[in-house]
Amino acid sequence: MEFSLGFVKSNSQFVLKQFNHDEEPTCKILDVEEILEAKIQGLVVDSQSVDPEQLGQLTKHMKYFPVRQNKSLNLNLSDFENLDFSHGLEILKQAQAEWAMQNNLQFLSQMFETLQNLVKLYPNDRTAFFEELWFLIKGNLAASELSLLYNDIEIANKGHEKNKLVRVKVTGGHLPNPVPLEEVDEKLLESYAQEFGPHFQLCDFVPSKGHLTATATIQKSPILIFGKVNEINRLQLSLLKALFDGLNALIK
């Protein structure tokens, strides 16, 4: 298992710490502008060493991963640099659990508006729809990586041509990246053909590896979900079921 954490030690620099179960953790100093490119799973900010304006900018990264102030973790720079794998993983799990709870409480408070926005996107911009859905599922699960495999329609450019069914994968860590399915993805989608039902379904979750597999449908069109997730609870699963049930009830 591998993961990375960042510690912002000043307005301009952060420490990237990379953890691997089979190796000693490594640290390097990077510019704060490289945070999103660093593929971290969580960010700790030294609130006493960062001015309020920069702190506000860093907090916006909570769309992509958990951001915590160091005082809430009782963690200084020296402590962070000396973290071993088990303590680093403990901090990551705690931060992700709280981040997922915040995301899910926000979804609950804005569920109707969120569903209405998705329903409007679905017939007009399928790519934008699945990118928004990707963010919702990633935030619900606190997934460090997430992939959605689904069917799309390629609109014909000429009058005599017919629209064509294509299969797409939206995948990424911090940002969704839509790409055509490769042959291995096609086979995966086919291998789960019997798992697609009318509701969201968790097919498999291996905590030791952090691998999650789930299926869902929208208007009988299959969606296969793969995520890198440390933990999952009944609230998260219930909200995902409510999300897809709501979409199926509203999309005509």
KARA-V547304 format. One record per backbone hydrogen bond with DSSP energy under -0.5 kcal/mol. CO is the residue of the C=O (numbers start at 1). NH is the residue of the N-H. E is the energy in kcal/mol with one decimal. If there is no record, write none. Layout:
co	nh	e
CO	NH	E
CO	NH	E
//
This chain:
co	nh	e
1	21	-2.2
3	19	-3.3
4	41	-3.1
4	42	-0.7
5	17	-3.1
6	44	-3.0
7	9	-0.7
7	15	-2.9
8	46	-2.3
12	32	-1.9
13	9	-1.3
13	10	-1.5
14	16	-0.6
14	30	-2.8
15	7	-2.0
15	17	-0.6
16	18	-0.5
16	28	-1.7
17	5	-2.5
18	26	-1.9
19	3	-1.9
20	23	-1.7
23	20	-0.6
26	18	-2.4
28	16	-3.2
30	14	-2.5
31	34	-2.4
32	35	-1.6
34	38	-1.2
35	38	-0.8
35	40	-0.6
36	39	-0.8
41	66	-0.7
42	6	-2.2
43	68	-2.9
44	8	-3.1
45	47	-1.3
45	70	-2.8
46	49	-1.6
46	50	-0.6
51	55	-2.4
52	56	-2.2
53	57	-1.8
54	58	-2.5
55	59	-2.0
56	60	-0.8
57	60	-0.6
58	61	-1.6
59	62	-1.9
60	63	-1.4
61	64	-2.4
61	65	-1.7
66	43	-2.5
68	45	-2.7
69	72	-1.2
69	73	-0.6
70	73	-0.9
70	74	-0.6
70	75	-2.0
76	80	-2.5
77	81	-2.6
78	82	-1.2
80	83	-1.5
84	88	-2.4
85	89	-2.6
86	90	-1.9
87	91	-2.1
88	92	-2.3
89	93	-2.7
90	94	-2.0
91	95	-2.5
92	96	-2.8
93	97	-2.3
94	98	-1.9
95	99	-2.2
96	100	-2.8
97	101	-1.9
98	102	-2.2
99	103	-2.5
100	104	-2.5
101	105	-2.4
102	106	-2.0
103	107	-2.2
104	108	-2.3
105	109	-2.0
106	110	-1.4
108	111	-0.8
110	114	-2.7
111	115	-2.7
112	116	-2.4
113	117	-2.1
114	118	-2.1
115	119	-2.6
116	120	-1.8
117	121	-1.5
118	122	-2.1
119	123	-0.7
120	124	-0.5
121	124	-0.7
121	125	-3.4
125	129	-2.3
126	130	-2.3
127	131	-1.9
128	132	-2.3
129	133	-2.5
130	134	-2.2
131	135	-1.9
132	136	-2.0
133	137	-2.5
134	138	-2.7
135	139	-2.4
136	140	-2.3
137	141	-2.4
138	142	-1.2
138	143	-1.8
145	228	-2.6
146	172	-1.3
147	226	-2.5
148	170	-2.5
149	224	-2.4
150	168	-2.8
152	154	-0.5
152	166	-2.7
153	155	-0.7
154	164	-2.5
158	161	-1.2
164	154	-3.6
166	152	-3.7
167	181	-1.8
168	150	-2.6
169	171	-0.7
169	179	-2.7
170	148	-2.4
171	177	-2.0
172	146	-2.3
177	171	-1.9
179	169	-3.1
182	186	-2.3
183	187	-2.1
184	188	-1.8
185	189	-2.6
186	190	-2.1
187	191	-2.2
188	192	-1.1
190	193	-1.6
192	195	-2.2
192	196	-0.5
193	196	-0.8
195	197	-0.7
199	197	-0.5
201	203	-0.7
201	215	-2.6
204	213	-2.9
205	207	-0.6
206	209	-1.2
206	210	-2.1
206	211	-1.4
210	212	-0.5
210	229	-2.0
211	206	-2.5
212	227	-2.3
213	203	-2.1
213	204	-2.1
214	225	-3.1
215	201	-2.8
216	223	-2.7
218	221	-1.7
220	222	-0.5
221	218	-2.0
222	151	-0.7
223	216	-1.9
224	149	-2.8
225	214	-2.4
226	147	-2.9
227	212	-2.5
227	229	-0.8
228	144	-2.3
228	145	-0.7
233	237	-1.8
234	238	-2.7
235	239	-2.3
236	240	-2.0
237	241	-2.1
238	242	-2.3
239	243	-2.3
240	244	-2.2
241	245	-2.6
242	246	-2.5
243	247	-2.1
244	248	-2.4
245	249	-1.7
246	250	-1.7
247	251	-2.8
250	252	-0.6
//
